[in-house]
Every structure is written in C-alpha cells, then in structure tokens.
Amino acid sequence: MLLQLRWFRNSRSRRAARRSGYNTAIERLEDRALLSATVVTAASASGASWNNFAGNPQHTDVSQVAAQPLNQVLWSTSLDLEPWGPVHYGDPIFTPGNTAIVPVKVTYNGDIQDAGANNFFIEGINDVTGQVLWTSAVTGSVTDASNTSPIVITSPNNGLATNDVVSIGGVLGNTNANDTYTITVLNPNQFELNGSTGNGAYTGGGTWAFSPNNSSYIEPNFSWVPPYQPAYDPVTDRVYFPGPGGTIDYINHPDNPGTTTPTVFQEAFFGNSNYTANPSAYNSSIFINTGLTVDSSGNVYFGFTETGSNPSGINDGGIARITPTGVGIYT
C-alpha cells in the first residue's frame, strides 16, 4: 500500500520584526510545500528507503517507488511552532517500519543559541494515522497563558518541577509566552514563566518542550536557520539527530523504543568524556552546521563550525565522522 505525506510551511509570525538584519528581498524563502514523500508498508522488503536527507547518503532526492496522485492530505503536523523568517527545515525521514521521523523547531529565541533552551526536538509519527508515538523531549500542550506578570501557563498534569527550563512555541494572542523560561510550579496543572510579562489575551495553541538532559541542538550564528536534519541508520537501528556543542544524539529502535519519551544517548567526535567534563565550553564554541548523513556501514557524517577556544583545542570548522561504536574523527 502506498501512502503520501505532505508538510507545509506556516506563515511568518510577528517575531520576524525582532530580527533587524532580515532582508526580505534577498533572504526570504517562498511559501511552498516542503516535502512530498512516498513510502511503502513493506519498504525494507522492497529495498525502498528514505533514511537520510533527500533519501540517501548521496542526496539524490529520487524515490524508489512511484508517488500517488496529490489529491488528499492524510494528516499534517507542524515543523515550526514559531516561524520567524528565512528557514531551511529538516527533511522528514522514514524507518523500515514506516515511522515518520519529523524534526520540529519550537520557538524563536534570539539566535537560537541559548544553551539552556529546548528549541528543537524530533518526533516519531505513525505514518498511517498521524499519531505521535514518541518525542525526543518531554512535551505538553498549553491550554491557557495568562495576560499577567509573570505569565501563568495552564497545562494539565504536566509533571514539571520548579527550576525546569522549558521552551514554548505556538501560543496565539499572548505571544510573549513563546520563548525559553525557567519556571516555578504552582500546582500540578500550572506553572509561572519567571521574568515574563503578558502582552495580550490567550486565544489558543501552544506546546512546551523540556529536555531533562539538556540535549537540545544549539544553532550557530546564521542569517537563515540551517536545517535540523536527522538520519536513520539501519545498521544499528538508531535515529541520529544534531545535539549541542558539536555532539550528536540518538534514540535506539525508533519503530518501538518502548516509551513515549525514549532515552537519548549522546556521542562527541572529540570524545564523550571531554564533552561531559565541560559541556558549557563546547556549547559556546562548537556548532553542527549541516544535516546528518549516515552511510551503509553506519558511520555518521556532519559539518561543524568553531567560534572560540575549547578544551580539545579545535581551532577551525570541518567535517566529522562518528562510527557505530562511537569513535570520532574530523578533518
């Protein structure tokens, strides 16, 4: 059986005005369909695959199966909860069990370089029903955002704790809630956004994201948002995605991870022990600036940039490779 999934970019939000260097005549990307991907329910048996950006390590962007007529939308989901301007979104990918892996941007936060933010996560979606099966970050829905100082968020049975750092996107009306905040929990259903001030009545929408291990990707400086691109590796049955400080994250067995918030593991091309000894030094100096690509042997490749001193003495950008056993090399 053939299924077709389509993603559409949302229109720009009011936050575009916050970025004074944004030149619409030169930088603006057109509004268009981001991807039309076709998969088969027996993809692994037929040899069909779409596990990397543009389908494979060579990025040929040619499907191995024919597309259906573009006459219906089976389901839709947001790639960006808080659009702001020129963006290159990551390409949704598919596992052998036809779980759609979708990269999501939560909010616009300055240059998206807040090391405590949770501006990006991936979600696994049932390709037939559109049901979200799991997310790489803990997420929840906003049902109210008070027009007060501080803003009080209502999100029933959210499970958060005081001093957690959450990123919020997609709130309508009271748009000042769309940012990254340290929170104070008031009760099981409500929390305050410390230091916030409302700017209007809440009219709907909103999602919050929280990463217990602070593994959310940190963007480099940019004039447009680079793609947050995951890749699925059939050798190890892992889905990899960019992490902070030049690290990559992965989730095992994405077709059946065993929980709605699976454990996120981390690898660093300069050594995990180096990163964990001083994560803030790497978070402020090493940034992945390309999508991830996996080859047929399970090696992960990506580009990175360096912007300052770090304990490993990396003094320039380059290309890194990490093997399935976590051995890293770069040039």
C-alpha positions in Angstrom: 0.0 0.0 0.0 1.3 3.5 -0.9 0.9 6.4 1.4 1.7 10.0 0.7 2.6 12.5 3.4 2.9 16.3 2.8 4.3 19.0 5.1 3.5 22.7 4.7 5.3 25.7 6.0 3.4 28.0 8.3 3.3 31.7 7.6 5.7 34.0 9.3 4.9 35.2 12.8 5.3 38.6 14.5 8.8 37.7 15.7 10.2 38.5 12.2 10.2 42.1 13.3 12.6 41.3 16.1 15.4 40.5 13.7 16.7 43.8 12.3 19.1 42.2 9.9 16.4 40.3 8.0 16.1 41.5 4.4 13.0 40.1 2.7 14.1 41.0 -0.8 17.3 38.8 -0.5 16.7 36.3 2.2 13.1 35.4 2.1 12.2 31.8 1.1 9.0 31.3 -0.9 5.9 29.7 0.8 5.7 26.2 -0.7 5.2 22.6 0.1 8.4 21.4 1.9 8.3 17.7 1.1 6.1 15.1 -0.6 7.5 11.7 0.4 6.1 8.4 -0.6 6.7 5.2 1.4 5.5 1.7 1.2 4.4 -0.5 4.1 7.0 -3.1 3.1 9.8 -0.6 2.5 12.5 -2.8 4.0 11.5 -5.8 2.0 11.3 -3.9 -1.3 14.6 -2.1 -0.8 12.9 1.3 -0.7 14.3 3.7 1.8 14.2 7.4 2.8 16.5 7.4 5.8 18.6 10.5 5.0 18.2 14.0 3.7 16.9 13.7 0.2 16.5 9.9 0.6 20.1 8.6 0.8 23.7 9.5 1.5 24.2 10.9 -2.0 21.1 13.1 -1.6 19.7 12.2 -5.0 16.1 13.1 -3.9 14.8 10.3 -6.1 12.2 7.9 -4.6 12.4 4.2 -5.4 8.6 3.9 -5.5 6.1 5.8 -7.5 4.1 8.6 -5.9 0.3 8.6 -5.6 -1.8 11.4 -7.1 -1.6 14.6 -4.9 -5.3 14.7 -4.3 -5.6 14.3 -0.5 -3.8 15.1 2.8 -3.8 12.1 5.1 -2.6 14.1 8.1 -0.5 17.1 8.9 1.9 18.3 11.6 3.9 21.4 12.4 7.6 21.6 11.6 7.9 25.0 13.2 5.8 26.2 16.2 7.1 29.8 16.0 8.2 30.7 12.4 10.1 34.0 12.0 11.7 34.3 8.5 14.2 32.5 6.3 14.4 28.9 7.3 15.7 25.6 5.8 13.7 22.9 7.5 15.0 19.3 8.0 13.7 16.6 5.8 11.3 14.1 7.4 12.7 10.5 7.2 11.2 7.1 7.5 12.2 3.9 9.3 11.8 0.3 7.9 8.5 0.1 10.0 7.4 3.3 8.4 7.6 5.5 11.4 7.9 9.1 10.1 10.7 11.0 12.0 9.9 14.7 11.9 12.2 17.4 13.1 10.5 20.3 15.0 11.6 23.8 15.8 9.8 25.1 19.0 10.4 28.8 19.3 12.4 31.7 18.1 15.0 32.7 20.8 17.4 35.4 19.7 19.9 33.5 17.5 18.6 30.1 19.0 21.9 29.9 20.8 20.6 29.6 24.4 22.4 26.6 25.8 19.5 26.0 28.3 16.8 26.1 25.7 14.9 23.2 24.1 14.3 24.8 20.7 14.5 21.6 18.7 13.3 18.0 19.1 12.3 15.1 16.9 9.0 13.1 17.0 8.1 9.7 15.7 4.8 9.6 14.0 2.6 6.7 12.8 2.6 7.2 9.0 -1.0 5.9 8.6 -2.8 7.8 11.4 -0.6 10.7 12.1 -0.5 9.7 15.8 2.6 11.0 17.7 4.3 7.8 19.1 7.2 9.4 20.9 9.2 12.6 21.2 12.9 13.1 22.0 12.0 15.8 24.5 9.2 15.8 27.1 6.4 17.9 25.6 3.0 19.1 26.6 0.1 21.2 25.4 -0.7 24.7 26.6 -4.4 25.4 27.3 -4.1 28.9 28.7 -1.4 31.6 29.1 -2.5 34.4 31.5 -2.0 38.0 30.5 -0.2 38.8 33.7 3.3 39.3 35.1 4.6 36.7 35.3 2.6 34.7 32.7 0.9 31.6 34.2 0.8 28.6 31.8 -2.0 26.0 32.2 -1.0 22.6 31.1 -2.9 19.8 32.9 -0.8 17.1 34.7 2.4 18.4 33.2 4.8 16.7 35.5 7.3 19.6 35.5 9.3 20.9 38.5 10.3 24.3 39.8 13.6 25.5 38.1 13.0 23.4 35.0 13.8 25.2 31.8 11.1 25.0 29.1 10.8 26.4 25.6 7.3 27.3 24.4 6.0 27.9 20.8 2.7 28.3 19.1 0.9 30.3 21.7 -1.5 32.7 20.0 -2.7 36.0 21.4 -0.3 36.2 24.4 2.8 35.7 22.2 5.3 36.8 24.9 4.9 33.2 26.2 6.7 32.0 23.1 10.3 31.8 24.4 12.5 29.9 26.8 11.9 30.3 30.5 12.9 28.9 33.9 9.6 28.0 35.6 8.0 28.0 39.0 5.4 25.3 39.5 2.2 26.5 41.2 0.2 23.2 41.2 0.1 20.0 39.0 -1.7 21.9 36.2 0.0 25.4 36.2 3.5 27.0 36.2 4.8 30.5 36.0 7.3 31.7 33.4 9.8 33.5 35.6 10.6 37.1 34.4 7.8 37.1 31.8 5.1 39.7 31.2 1.9 39.0 29.1 1.2 41.1 26.0 -2.4 40.0 25.2 -5.3 37.6 25.9 -4.6 34.0 25.1 -6.5 32.8 22.0 -5.3 29.3 21.7 -2.4 26.9 20.8 0.9 26.3 22.3 3.4 23.5 23.0 6.1 23.4 25.7 9.3 21.3 25.5 11.6 20.2 28.2 14.8 18.1 27.8 15.9 16.5 31.1 19.5 16.1 29.9 19.7 19.5 28.2 20.5 17.7 24.9 18.7 20.1 22.6 20.6 21.3 19.5 22.1 24.7 19.6 22.3 26.6 16.3 25.4 28.5 15.1 25.1 32.2 14.2 23.1 32.5 11.0 21.4 34.8 8.5 18.9 31.9 7.9 18.1 28.9 10.1 20.2 25.9 9.0 18.4 22.6 8.7 17.9 20.5 11.8 18.3 17.1 9.9 18.0 13.7 11.5 19.2 10.4 9.8 18.1 6.8 10.4 20.8 4.1 10.5 19.6 0.6 9.6 22.9 -1.0 10.8 22.4 0.0 14.4 18.6 0.7 14.2 19.1 4.2 15.6 17.9 7.6 14.6 20.6 10.2 14.9 20.0 14.0 15.3 22.2 17.1 16.0 22.9 17.9 19.6 24.6 20.8 21.5 28.3 21.6 21.4 29.1 19.6 18.3 27.7 16.4 19.7 25.1 14.1 18.1 22.2 12.4 19.9 20.5 9.2 19.1 17.5 7.0 20.0 17.5 3.2 19.7 14.8 1.2 17.9 12.7 4.1 16.8 10.0 1.8 15.5 9.5 0.5 19.0 11.5 2.5 21.6 9.4 1.2 24.5 8.3 4.6 25.8 6.8 7.9 24.6 9.9 9.7 25.8 12.8 7.3 24.9 16.3 7.6 26.4 18.5 10.0 24.4 22.2 8.9 24.1 25.0 11.2 23.1 28.2 10.9 21.1 31.0 13.5 20.6 33.5 13.3 17.8 36.2 14.8 20.2 35.3 12.2 22.9 32.3 11.9 25.3 34.5 12.3 28.4 35.8 15.6 27.1 32.3 17.0 26.5 30.9 15.8 29.8 33.8 17.3 31.7 33.0 20.8 30.4 29.8 21.0 28.3 29.4 24.8 28.6 32.8 25.3 26.9 31.8 23.2 23.9 28.2 24.5 23.8 29.6 28.0 23.3 32.3 27.2 20.7 31.4 24.1 18.6 28.2 24.0 16.5 26.9 21.5 14.0 26.1 23.5 10.9 24.9 20.8 8.4 22.4 18.0 8.4 23.5 14.5 9.4 24.2 11.8 6.9 24.6 8.0 7.5 26.4 5.7 5.1 25.8 2.0 4.5 28.3 1.0 7.3 26.5 3.0 9.9 29.0 5.9 10.1 27.5 9.3 10.7 28.9 12.4 8.9 28.3 16.1 9.5 29.8 19.5 9.3 30.7 21.7 12.2 32.0 25.2 12.9 34.2 26.6 15.6 33.8 30.0 17.1 36.1 30.1 20.1 38.5 28.3 22.3 37.6 24.9 23.8 39.4 22.2 25.9 40.0 20.0 22.9 41.9 22.7 21.0 39.7 22.5 18.0 40.5 25.8 16.2 38.6 25.5 12.9 35.5 24.1 11.4 35.4 20.9 9.3 33.7 17.6 8.7 33.4 14.9 11.4 32.7 11.2 11.3 31.4 9.0 14.2 31.4 5.2 13.8 28.6 3.0 15.2 30.9 2.3 18.2 31.3 6.0 19.0 34.8 6.5 17.6 35.2 10.0 16.2 37.5 11.6 13.7 37.4 15.0 12.0 39.2 17.0 9.3 
